[in-house]
Amino acid sequence: MSTQAIRPTSEQNKIWQSWRRKFSPDASSLVPLVLLLLLGQLLIWTLATGLTHHAPDLDNNEELVWGSALEWGYYKHPPLPSWLLYGLVALFGKSVWLTFFAAQVFVVLSLWYVWRLGCEMTTQARALVATLLLSMVAYFTTRGVIYNHNTVQLWPVAAAIWMFYRALRYDSTRAWAALGLFSGLSMLTKYSALVQFATFFFYMLVTGHLRQTRIWRGIGVATGVFLAIMAPHLLWLTGQHTGEHGGPIGYAAHSLSEPMTRAEHFGVIVDFFTTSLGRLAPMAVALVVILLWTALRKKNVSATPVAPVSSIASSLRPDDRFFIVFMALCPFVLTLTGIIALKAPLVSGWATTFFLPFGFFAFWWLRAEDDKALLRKVLIVVVVLQILTAVGYGVARGPLSEMTGRATRATYPGAAIASAMQQQWHAHVAAPLRFVAAETWLGGNIATHAGNDVKVVIDGDFKLAPWANQADVEACGMLIALDMSTDSSDELPPRVIELLSKATWSGTTQLPWTTKADGPLVTIEWGIIPPQSSCNIDKR
C-alpha cells in the first residue's frame, strides 16, 4: 500500500482543521465546546459508575421503585424526578446504569444553565471558567450520580436563577413566564425550592425592585404560570392524610420534628458546615492549582515587575457582583435561621442547589488577563481532575470493594438475588411474578432485574405503593423478601414480617455479597403467597 493512500488529503485536513476551530477555546462561539465538555462529563461518570456498580445507590433504587408508575405525588416527595425516570425506563428498560446516567443528565443540564447565566454577566470564556470550576463540587461529581430529588432539582433551580436575572435586568415577559415555569418544575421536584423563592423575594426587597410596578406585573405572570403547573399536584395533596406517611407535607413535617438537645443540634450544624466545606473542597483544589500554575508561569516568563492586574470580579457590574454573592449566601442564611429557630435536623444534601452560584466566586481570585489562556489552563486542570475523580470513585466503590470483601450498596448482588428469587417463584408458581413485598432497597433490586412489569409493595404497605392495587395483589400473589444479612443496615418492615408468616412456601437463600472467597454473605428469607384463579391482571 502506498503512503499516498493513507496520507490525509488537503480536503480532509481542511475539514479536520474546521472541526478543531469549532471546538477550540479560540472559537467565536464557545457553544460547541461547552456541549462537548458536558457530553464528556456525562459519559465519564456514567461509564465510571455503570461499569463498576452491581447495584444503584439507595436513592437511585428508590426512584426506580417509584418510577414504575406515574402518580401525582409520592409518599415522600413531589413527582417530577419519578416521572422523568419513568420516561427513561420506558425508553431503555430498568437497569442499574440508567440511574447514574439520569442523574448526570440533570447535572450537566444545570451546568449549561449556569454557563448561560455567566454569559449574561461576562464573556463566554470567563463564564465557562466559572462553570468548569463549579463542576468540581461534589454535588456535580461523586454526589452527582445519585439520582434523588436534590440532584434532579439542580437544573430547574439553575434555570430559574438565570430567568430571574433576565426578568429583572430586561423586564422580559418571556423571562418572567419562564421563571414561573422553572419555579413550578423546581417545586414539583422538591418543596425545598421555597428557600430559593424566598431568596428571590429578599433580593428584590433589598434592591428596591419591589417598589416598581413593572416588577409586580412580572411577578403576576410568573405566579400564574407557576400555579398552572402546580395545580394538579396541589389538588392531589388535598387528598393526603397527615402523619409520617401522609404525603410529602406529612413526611417533611415528620423529618423536621426529630427531638434534639441544644448540644446535639449544635453538633448537627457543625457537621453540616464541615460536610459542605468538604464537598466544596475539590473546586477549591482546582482553583489553587490554577493560581499556582499561573504564578509559576509568570515567574518563569519574566523577572521584571509588572503592574498588578485587577480581578475578573472588578470588571463585572456592581449589580452583578451583588447578585452572585446574594444568590450564593442567602439560601444558607435562610436555611440556618429556620433550622436554628425550629431546632430541626439539617442534612447536608439539602444544600445541593445552594452551590450553583459558587463557581463565580473564582472571579474574585482570577485575574482579568488573557481569557483564552486562562480557559485553557482551567480546561486542562478540570478535565484531568474529573477523569481521575470518576475513575477513582468507580474503582474504589466497585472492583476494590469486591476484592477486599466490603459489603456496600455498590457491590450488592442485586441481579443474582433477583435470579434466585425468580427461580424460587417459578419452582412453585406457573404464573408470572408481578408483585414483590419488601423493603425498598431489596424490593427495588429484585424488581429492577425481574422485569418492567414487577412492582414493589414498599414495606408491605399499600399506602406507600399506590401502583399496587390491593385486590390485584391478593388475587395474583406476591413474593415476600427480607434481607437478614449481618451487614445489612436496612430495617425489617413489620408488615413484611407479618406477610412472610402467611406465606404458603418459604425458605432462606444465601449468596456471596462480593467476589472475595471468604467475604460476607447476603441472607434472604423469602416467602410466596400464590396467585388465585381470579387473577386477571394480564388480561387488562
Secondary structure by P-SEA (a helix, b strand, c coil): cccccccccaaaaaaaaaaaaaaccccccaaaaaaaaaaaaaaaaaaacccccccccaaaaaaaaaaccccccccccccaaaaaaaaaaaaccccaaaaaaaaaaaaaaaaaaaaaaaaacccaaaaaaaaaaaaaccccccccccccccccaaaaaaaaaaaaaaaaacccaaaaaaaaaaaaaaaaacccaaaaaaaaaaaaaaacccccaaaaaaaaaaaaaaaaaaaaaaaaaaaccccccccaaaaaaaaacccccaaaaaaaaaaaaaaaaaaaaaaaaaaaaaaaaaaaaaaaaccccccccccccccccaaaaaaaaaaacaaaaaaaaaaaaacbbbbcccccccccccccccccccccccaaaaaaaaaaaaaaaaaaaaaaaaaaacaaaaaaccccccccaaaaaaaaaaaaaaaccccccccccccaaaaaaaaaaacccccccccccccccccccaaaaaabbbbbbbbccccccbbbbaaaaaaaaaccccbbbbbbcccccccbbbbbbbcccccccccccccc
